Amino acid sequence: MALYGRVERPECIACGLCQMLAPDLFDYDQAGIAYYKPDRNTGTKALDDQATIHFRLAYKRCPTHSIKRSDHPFDAEPYTPTKVE
């Protein structure tokens, strides 16, 4: 079964845990808000088997539950960086 992921960016507190646990899957914009790297946070690219292991670890450990998963692609807006004021 395919697995898709993305970050609900308004819920992210920029703790850094997802990027520490899965650096190939998560990164941060200039404001420190996480996004899902493989598809620029659209949730439209399925994870391969190896990436799934790291994704699940980050998903389970996210303190705000802002990492989302699905067995089908998300209908998502593309990633846009958070503006730093």
JOLINCOR-V143081 format. One record per pair of residues at least 12 apart in sequence whose ideal C-beta (glycine too) atoms are under 7 Angstrom apart, sorted by the first residue. I is the first residue (numbers start at 1). GAP is how many residues later the second one is. Records with the same first field share a line. If there is no record, write none. Layout:
I->GAP ; GAP
//
This chain:
1->70
2->44 ; 69
3->43 ; 44 ; 49 ; 52 ; 66 ; 68
4->39 ; 40 ; 42 ; 65 ; 66 ; 68 ; 69 ; 70
5->31 ; 38 ; 42 ; 50 ; 62 ; 63 ; 64
6->30 ; 35 ; 36 ; 37 ; 62 ; 68 ; 70
7->27 ; 28 ; 29 ; 34 ; 59 ; 60
8->58 ; 60
9->24 ; 26 ; 73
11->53 ; 55
12->21 ; 22 ; 52 ; 54
13->51
14->14 ; 18 ; 19 ; 20
15->48
17->44 ; 45
18->16 ; 40 ; 44 ; 49
19->15
21->33 ; 36 ; 37 ; 40
22->32 ; 33 ; 35 ; 36
24->27 ; 30
25->12 ; 13 ; 26 ; 29 ; 30 ; 33
26->32
29->52 ; 53
30->51 ; 54
31->51 ; 53
33->49
35->44
40->38 ; 39
41->35 ; 38
42->32 ; 34 ; 36
43->27 ; 30 ; 31 ; 33
44->29 ; 30
//
